[in-house]
Amino acid sequence: MLGDQVPYDKSLWGALEDPAWRGAAVLSFVWFLHRWKTNVLGCALAAKTLAALDREKLLTIDRFSSVGLFVIGIMALAEASGVAVQSILTVGGVGEIVCVTRLSSSK
């Protein structure tokens, strides 16, 4: 069994070239990160020794990280589907904002 060669198109790597499989892999990874984040922050919020300010900071981190994961997931899913996200961001002006920010911070 170990000596048998599997053709590339029937292998796992060949299957990952299909956009549906890449999209499923991206969604699974983002879902895993979201569940991990929820569990870690849930355990941190369950601690009774947290001050009210620390609890509010953790809730804020939870909200912002959820939005960030959502945006990263959408961008990764678009890239897996063949949409050039970098081109859209560059044409949309995000590239200019980053360049201007870098130039002004280097002075």
QUIJOMO-V99484 format. One record per residue. N is the residue number from 1. RES is the residue in three letters. PSI is psi in whole degrees, 0 to 359 (none if undefined). NEAR is the number of other ideal C-beta (glycine too) atoms within 10 Angstrom. D_CENTER is the distance of its C-alpha to the mean C-alpha in whole Angstrom. Layout:
# QUIJOMO-V99484
<<N | RES | PSI | NEAR | D_CENTER> <N | RES | PSI | NEAR | D_CENTER>>
This chain:
# QUIJOMO-V99484
<<1 | MET | 322 | 3 | 37> <2 | LEU | 333 | 3 | 36> <3 | GLY | 348 | 4 | 38> <4 | ASP | 135 | 5 | 37> <5 | GLN | 132 | 6 | 35> <6 | VAL | 130 | 10 | 32> <7 | PRO | 150 | 7 | 31> <8 | TYR | 319 | 9 | 28> <9 | ASP | 344 | 9 | 28> <10 | LYS | 359 | 8 | 28> <11 | SER | 173 | 11 | 26> <12 | LEU | 318 | 8 | 22> <13 | TRP | 325 | 9 | 21> <14 | GLY | 322 | 13 | 23> <15 | ALA | 328 | 13 | 22> <16 | LEU | 350 | 13 | 18> <17 | GLU | 344 | 10 | 19> <18 | ASP | 129 | 11 | 20> <19 | PRO | 328 | 12 | 17> <20 | ALA | 318 | 10 | 17> <21 | TRP | 321 | 14 | 17> <22 | ARG | 319 | 18 | 14> <23 | GLY | 320 | 16 | 12> <24 | ALA | 321 | 14 | 13> <25 | ALA | 319 | 14 | 12> <26 | VAL | 312 | 20 | 8> <27 | LEU | 321 | 14 | 9> <28 | SER | 317 | 10 | 11> <29 | PHE | 318 | 13 | 8> <30 | VAL | 321 | 17 | 6> <31 | TRP | 318 | 12 | 9> <32 | PHE | 314 | 10 | 10> <33 | LEU | 320 | 15 | 8> <34 | HIS | 315 | 15 | 9> <35 | ARG | 321 | 10 | 13> <36 | TRP | 313 | 10 | 13> <37 | LYS | 317 | 16 | 12> <38 | THR | 318 | 13 | 15> <39 | ASN | 316 | 10 | 17> <40 | VAL | 312 | 12 | 17> <41 | LEU | 328 | 16 | 18> <42 | GLY | 318 | 11 | 20> <43 | CYS | 321 | 9 | 22> <44 | ALA | 321 | 14 | 22> <45 | LEU | 338 | 13 | 23> <46 | ALA | 344 | 8 | 26> <47 | ALA | 132 | 10 | 28> <48 | LYS | 351 | 4 | 31> <49 | THR | 4 | 5 | 31> <50 | LEU | 138 | 14 | 29> <51 | ALA | 163 | 8 | 30> <52 | ALA | 322 | 7 | 30> <53 | LEU | 319 | 8 | 28> <54 | ASP | 322 | 13 | 26> <55 | ARG | 318 | 13 | 25> <56 | GLU | 322 | 11 | 24> <57 | LYS | 318 | 12 | 22> <58 | LEU | 321 | 17 | 20> <59 | LEU | 323 | 12 | 20> <60 | THR | 317 | 10 | 18> <61 | ILE | 320 | 13 | 16> <62 | ASP | 315 | 16 | 15> <63 | ARG | 313 | 10 | 15> <64 | PHE | 322 | 10 | 13> <65 | SER | 329 | 15 | 10> <66 | SER | 316 | 14 | 10> <67 | VAL | 317 | 9 | 10> <68 | GLY | 317 | 12 | 7> <69 | LEU | 321 | 15 | 5> <70 | PHE | 313 | 12 | 7> <71 | VAL | 315 | 10 | 7> <72 | ILE | 320 | 14 | 4> <73 | GLY | 316 | 17 | 5> <74 | ILE | 317 | 13 | 8> <75 | MET | 318 | 16 | 8> <76 | ALA | 322 | 18 | 7> <77 | LEU | 321 | 18 | 9> <78 | ALA | 317 | 15 | 12> <79 | GLU | 320 | 15 | 12> <80 | ALA | 332 | 19 | 12> <81 | SER | 353 | 13 | 15> <82 | GLY | 6 | 8 | 17> <83 | VAL | 128 | 12 | 16> <84 | ALA | 92 | 11 | 16> <85 | VAL | 323 | 14 | 14> <86 | GLN | 320 | 12 | 15> <87 | SER | 319 | 10 | 18> <88 | ILE | 317 | 12 | 18> <89 | LEU | 322 | 14 | 16> <90 | THR | 313 | 13 | 19> <91 | VAL | 326 | 10 | 22> <92 | GLY | 350 | 10 | 21> <93 | GLY | 355 | 9 | 21> <94 | VAL | 324 | 12 | 18> <95 | GLY | 321 | 13 | 19> <96 | GLU | 321 | 10 | 23> <97 | ILE | 318 | 11 | 22> <98 | VAL | 316 | 12 | 20> <99 | CYS | 316 | 10 | 23> <100 | VAL | 320 | 10 | 25> <101 | THR | 318 | 10 | 24> <102 | ARG | 319 | 9 | 24> <103 | LEU | 319 | 9 | 27> <104 | SER | 331 | 8 | 28> <105 | SER | 342 | 7 | 27> <106 | SER | 350 | 6 | 29> <107 | LYS | none | 4 | 32>>
